[in-house]
Amino acid sequence: MKLSSRSKPARKPARSRTPRVAAARRGPNASSNALILQAECTLAESSSLKSALCALLPNTATVTLDAAAVERIDTATLQMLAAFVRDRRLAGGAIEWRSASTALRDAARLLGMDSMLLLTEAAS
């Protein structure tokens, strides 16, 4: 193998195309059992959402999900939220929606997931 004697200029690291704001984060006034969903809830942001949801699974208090800011949500994120709701219910934990945006409700209804997510019981 022959190595080139020319040195290549250092490349700047590529900027991430994912939003700077995490898919889910705790708001400044949120308690340890509340989660605020961000405007973009897509596969690109799913890793941080999954981490936040997993951290809330063992919580014994009612977990509150605030989805007021959600403007865009994809099927993968809805499936992740549905799995979280299912796992909380199987473990005997409660979940409540503080608020659910029209985008979240419409997407869940379109996919027939509104009852799975307990959105039919939630106030808008």
Secondary structure, DSSP 8 states (H G I E B T S, - for coil): ----SS-----------S-SS-SEE--TT--TTEEEE-SEESGGGHHHHHHHHHHHTT--S-EEEEETT--EE-HHHHHHHHHHHHHHHHTT--EEEEEE-HHHHHHHHHTT-TTTTTTTTS--
